[in-house]
Amino acid sequence: MIFSEPLFWVYCLLQFHIFVFLTNRIGIRPHHGVNEFLWTFFFLTVQISPSYLLADSWDFTWGSLPGLAWVWKLFLALVFLWVAALWVDHAWWLLFRKKPATYREVRSHYPNRPSRWPAPFAFTRFVGFPNQCFDLKVVEYEVALPRWPRAFDGLTIVQLSDIHFGKYIHQDYVRFVVKEAQKLKADLFVLTGDFVSFTKHIAIMQGLLKGFKARLGVYALLGNHDHWAGAHAMRQALEADGIRVLQNEVVDLKVKGKRLALMGVDDKWVGEKNDEPLLKAKGDAKILLAHQPDHLYLAHKTRANLQLSGHCHGGQICFPVLGPLVVPANEGRKYAGGFHREKDTVIYIHRGIGCYPPLRTYCNPEVVRLTLRTDPKDL
């Protein structure tokens, strides 16, 4: 039986690496009018079909490997080289590109929510994966930013992202989240996209995000789901709630006589492609708001001190030790959530409020408050 052969499980592991790569890079992003579920089914079919034929020709033992037909030897070599390239890429990122971000958690808590909000897919708790869909975490961080001017030391930002308002992420829950966020006094409020998943929910959501107040303003971006649902209608709904929507725009904010450039880029997948206004941005410091962490290249180009993103939901469905598997980004699981640093740019990827589908495991939704520091010694 091939199931008792170690080489069979090594082969399955290699194929699993390829499946996760394809799903993250292509499958989770609709291409050519084909949705993510069909892409995933396509990848599974393409991977399982030759594997079934291979199992018919080989018993997965070292001794019989030389007798395999050349086409199967070539196939195995390509599988191995593909995964080796993925490992080399990850090692290069880990050893040379990724830098430690200097931050500390100041405080966190889980606010009480009404018991009348049962989480969908409640049966998952019986297999050790309780659905944390409504288990909101409010967390405050201090983070030191490279090149951050002393005049901006102590600047505070509250970030919300990926609300995905709809059938399960209902009005009462969004009001609950907004109330918790409003308790966190901040200089700046930012909302980094994906407010809804479907068109019919835009009008119903209007009014739920009213009441945010901050000395430097309240700003938002549209995410890929907002574009699919209706970018114009979503923008109008947000602006009616007193939230300014940035679409490849720069806002100059004055703090203690210094200039802070707040840059907002449109969605990378389906938004308007126009980086020029951001590349021309001037300021003593810069913050890039980008729905997707894949815009990190733009943060480098603009020399942004900080990028705030969402989109990946922290991986949403995570596992002990393994963490998340499917992360809809070119960099895959590297930037699922939390703090990271490359060169002189720190990025924070918000885990999001909602989820689509409505299932979270080992990945709480969150409201985040950041205090930006100049000197790491202050942490």
C-alpha positions in Angstrom: 0.0 0.0 0.0 1.4 3.4 -1.0 -0.1 4.9 2.2 2.6 3.2 4.2 5.4 4.6 2.1 7.2 7.8 3.4 7.8 9.0 -0.2 4.0 9.1 -0.8 3.5 11.5 2.1 6.5 13.6 1.0 5.0 13.8 -2.5 1.6 14.9 -1.0 3.4 17.6 1.1 5.0 18.9 -2.1 1.7 19.0 -3.9 0.0 20.7 -1.0 2.7 23.5 -1.1 1.9 24.0 -4.8 -1.9 24.0 -4.1 -1.5 26.7 -1.4 0.7 28.8 -3.7 -1.7 28.6 -6.6 -4.7 29.3 -4.4 -3.1 32.4 -2.8 -1.7 33.8 -6.0 -4.4 33.0 -8.4 -7.4 31.1 -7.1 -8.6 33.5 -4.4 -8.5 36.3 -7.0 -11.1 36.0 -9.7 -9.4 35.9 -13.1 -11.0 36.0 -16.6 -14.6 35.8 -15.2 -13.9 32.6 -13.2 -14.6 32.8 -9.5 -12.3 31.5 -6.7 -14.3 28.3 -6.1 -14.0 27.2 -9.7 -10.3 28.1 -9.8 -9.7 26.0 -6.6 -11.6 23.1 -8.1 -9.6 23.4 -11.3 -6.3 23.3 -9.4 -7.4 20.3 -7.4 -8.4 18.5 -10.6 -5.1 19.4 -12.4 -3.1 18.2 -9.4 -5.0 15.0 -8.5 -5.4 13.7 -12.1 -1.7 13.2 -12.8 -1.1 12.1 -9.2 -3.7 9.3 -9.7 -1.9 8.2 -12.9 1.5 8.3 -11.2 0.2 6.1 -8.4 -0.8 3.6 -11.0 2.8 3.5 -12.3 4.8 3.8 -9.2 4.6 2.3 -5.7 6.5 5.3 -4.1 9.6 3.3 -3.1 13.2 4.3 -3.9 13.9 0.9 -5.4 11.3 1.3 -8.2 12.1 4.9 -8.9 14.8 4.2 -11.6 12.3 2.1 -13.6 9.8 4.9 -14.0 9.1 6.2 -17.5 11.0 9.4 -18.3 7.9 11.5 -18.4 7.1 10.7 -14.8 10.7 11.4 -13.7 10.4 14.8 -15.4 7.1 15.4 -13.7 8.5 14.6 -10.3 11.6 16.7 -11.0 9.3 19.7 -11.9 7.2 19.3 -8.7 10.4 19.2 -6.6 12.0 22.2 -8.3 8.8 24.2 -8.0 8.6 23.6 -4.3 12.3 24.2 -3.9 11.9 27.6 -5.6 9.1 28.4 -3.1 11.3 27.5 -0.2 14.2 29.5 -1.5 11.9 32.5 -2.0 10.6 32.3 1.5 14.1 31.9 2.9 15.3 34.9 1.0 12.4 36.9 2.4 13.0 35.7 5.9 16.8 36.2 5.9 17.3 39.3 3.8 14.0 41.3 3.2 12.1 40.9 6.4 13.3 43.1 9.3 12.1 43.1 12.9 9.4 45.7 13.6 9.7 47.3 17.0 6.4 47.4 18.8 4.7 46.4 22.0 1.2 45.6 23.0 0.1 48.2 25.6 -3.3 46.6 26.5 -6.0 44.5 25.1 -9.4 43.2 26.1 -12.4 41.3 24.7 -15.5 43.5 25.3 -18.7 41.7 26.3 -21.1 41.0 23.5 -24.7 40.0 23.8 -25.2 36.2 24.0 -28.0 36.5 21.4 -25.4 36.5 18.6 -24.6 32.9 18.0 -21.7 32.3 15.7 -22.5 30.5 12.4 -21.0 27.0 12.0 -21.2 26.4 15.7 -20.4 22.7 15.2 -16.8 23.5 14.6 -16.2 23.9 18.3 -16.7 20.1 18.7 -13.5 19.5 16.7 -11.5 22.1 18.5 -12.1 25.1 16.2 -14.7 27.4 17.8 -15.9 30.1 15.4 -14.6 33.4 16.7 -16.7 35.4 14.2 -18.0 37.7 17.0 -15.1 37.4 19.5 -13.9 41.0 19.0 -10.5 41.9 20.4 -9.6 45.5 21.2 -5.9 46.0 21.2 -3.6 48.9 21.6 0.0 49.0 20.3 3.0 51.3 20.4 5.2 51.0 17.4 8.5 52.7 16.6 8.8 53.9 12.9 12.1 54.4 11.2 12.7 58.1 10.2 9.6 59.1 12.1 9.9 62.8 13.0 10.0 63.8 16.7 7.1 66.3 16.0 4.8 63.3 15.3 5.9 61.3 18.3 2.8 60.0 20.1 0.4 60.4 17.1 -2.5 57.9 17.5 -4.5 56.1 14.8 -7.5 53.8 15.2 -7.9 51.3 12.3 -10.9 49.3 11.2 -10.9 47.0 8.2 -12.9 44.4 6.3 -16.3 44.8 8.0 -18.1 42.8 5.3 -21.5 43.9 6.5 -24.3 41.6 5.4 -26.4 38.7 6.5 -24.1 37.5 9.3 -22.1 40.6 10.1 -25.4 42.4 11.1 -26.3 45.9 12.1 -26.2 45.3 15.9 -22.7 43.8 15.6 -21.4 46.7 13.5 -22.8 49.2 16.0 -21.1 47.3 18.8 -17.7 47.5 16.9 -18.1 51.2 16.1 -18.9 51.9 19.8 -15.8 50.1 20.9 -13.7 51.9 18.3 -15.1 55.3 19.3 -14.0 54.7 22.9 -10.4 54.7 21.7 -9.7 58.4 21.3 -7.3 59.0 18.4 -5.8 61.7 16.3 -6.8 59.8 13.1 -9.4 57.2 12.2 -8.8 55.1 9.1 -11.0 52.4 7.6 -9.1 50.3 5.0 -11.8 48.8 2.8 -14.2 45.9 2.2 -17.3 47.4 3.9 -19.8 45.1 2.2 -19.8 41.9 0.1 -22.9 42.5 -1.9 -24.7 45.5 -3.5 -27.9 45.1 -1.6 -26.1 45.8 1.7 -24.7 49.2 0.8 -28.0 51.2 1.4 -28.7 49.2 4.6 -25.2 49.9 6.0 -25.4 53.7 5.5 -25.6 55.4 8.8 -23.8 52.7 10.8 -20.4 54.4 10.6 -21.5 57.9 11.6 -20.0 59.5 14.6 -16.3 58.9 14.2 -14.4 62.0 15.3 -10.7 62.7 15.2 -8.5 65.8 15.3 -6.9 65.0 11.9 -10.0 63.5 10.3 -11.7 60.2 9.3 -10.6 58.5 6.1 -11.4 55.4 4.2 -10.5 53.3 1.1 -12.6 51.1 -1.0 -11.6 47.4 -1.2 -12.1 44.8 -3.9 -15.5 43.7 -2.5 -16.7 47.3 -2.5 -15.8 47.7 -6.1 -17.6 44.5 -7.0 -20.6 45.6 -5.0 -20.7 49.1 -6.5 -17.8 51.6 -5.9 -19.9 54.8 -6.6 -22.7 53.8 -4.3 -20.3 52.7 -1.5 -18.4 55.9 -1.8 -21.6 58.0 -1.5 -22.7 56.0 1.5 -19.4 56.6 3.3 -19.3 60.3 2.5 -22.8 60.7 3.7 -21.6 59.3 7.0 -18.9 62.0 7.2 -16.0 59.8 6.0 -13.7 61.0 3.3 -12.8 58.3 0.8 -9.3 58.4 -0.7 -8.8 57.1 -4.3 -5.2 57.7 -5.3 -5.2 60.9 -3.3 -2.9 62.6 -0.8 -4.1 64.7 2.1 -1.7 67.1 3.8 -2.0 67.1 7.5 -0.3 69.7 9.7 1.1 68.6 13.1 3.2 71.0 15.2 4.3 72.9 12.0 5.3 69.7 10.2 3.6 68.1 7.2 2.2 64.6 7.3 1.2 63.2 3.9 -1.7 60.7 4.2 -1.8 58.7 1.0 -4.7 56.5 -0.1 -4.3 54.1 -3.0 -7.2 52.4 -4.8 -7.6 48.7 -4.7 -4.9 46.7 -6.5 -7.1 44.2 -8.1 -10.0 46.2 -9.5 -9.4 49.8 -8.6 -8.2 52.7 -10.7 -4.5 52.4 -11.5 -2.9 55.8 -10.9 0.1 56.0 -8.5 1.3 59.3 -9.9 -0.3 61.6 -7.2 1.2 59.4 -4.5 4.7 59.3 -6.0 4.6 63.1 -6.1 3.5 63.4 -2.4 5.7 65.7 -0.2 5.9 65.6 3.5 8.1 65.4 6.6 6.5 61.9 7.1 4.2 59.7 5.1 1.5 57.1 5.8 0.1 54.9 3.0 -3.4 53.5 3.3 -3.7 50.5 1.0 -6.4 47.9 1.2 -4.0 45.1 0.1 -0.6 44.5 1.6 0.7 43.8 -1.9 0.9 47.6 -2.3 4.1 47.5 -0.1 6.1 48.1 -3.3 4.4 51.5 -3.5 5.2 52.3 0.1 8.9 51.7 -0.7 8.6 53.9 -3.8 7.0 56.8 -1.9 9.2 56.3 1.2 6.2 55.8 3.4 7.1 55.4 7.1 4.0 53.3 7.7 1.5 51.3 5.6 -1.9 50.3 7.0 -3.7 47.5 5.2 -6.3 44.8 5.6 -7.8 42.4 3.0 -6.1 39.2 4.3 -8.2 38.8 7.5 -5.2 37.5 9.3 -5.7 34.3 7.3 -9.2 34.0 8.8 -9.2 30.2 9.1 -6.1 29.4 11.0 -4.7 26.2 12.6 -2.6 25.6 15.7 1.1 25.6 14.8 0.4 25.8 11.0 -1.3 29.2 11.2 -3.3 30.3 8.1 -3.1 28.4 4.8 -5.1 30.5 2.3 -4.1 34.2 2.3 -5.2 36.2 -0.8 -2.0 38.0 -1.6 1.0 37.7 -3.9 3.2 37.2 -0.9 0.9 34.5 0.4 1.2 33.8 4.1 4.1 36.2 4.6 1.8 39.1 5.2 -1.4 37.5 6.6 -1.6 40.0 9.5 0.2 42.0 12.2 3.4 44.0 12.1 6.2 43.6 9.5 9.0 45.7 8.3 10.9 45.9 5.0 13.6 48.4 4.5 12.4 51.6 6.3 8.7 50.9 6.0 6.6 49.3 8.7 3.3 47.7 7.6 0.4 46.7 9.8 -2.1 44.3 8.3 -5.4 44.4 10.1 -7.2 41.1 10.8 -10.5 42.7 9.9 -13.9 42.8 11.6 -16.1 40.6 9.4 -15.3 37.6 7.3 -16.5 35.9 4.2 -17.5 33.2 4.6 -18.6 33.9 8.2 -16.0 31.6 9.9 -12.9 32.5 11.9 -10.7 30.0 13.8 -7.7 31.1 15.9 -8.0 34.5 14.4 -10.1 37.1 16.3 -11.6 40.1 14.6 -10.0 43.3 16.0 -10.2 47.0 16.6 -6.6 48.4 16.7 -5.2 51.6 18.1 -1.6 52.5 17.2 0.6 55.0 19.0 3.5 56.0 16.7 6.9 56.5 18.3 10.1 58.0 17.1 12.6 56.2 19.4 12.4 52.5 20.0 13.7 53.2 23.5 10.4 54.8 24.3 8.6 51.4 24.0 
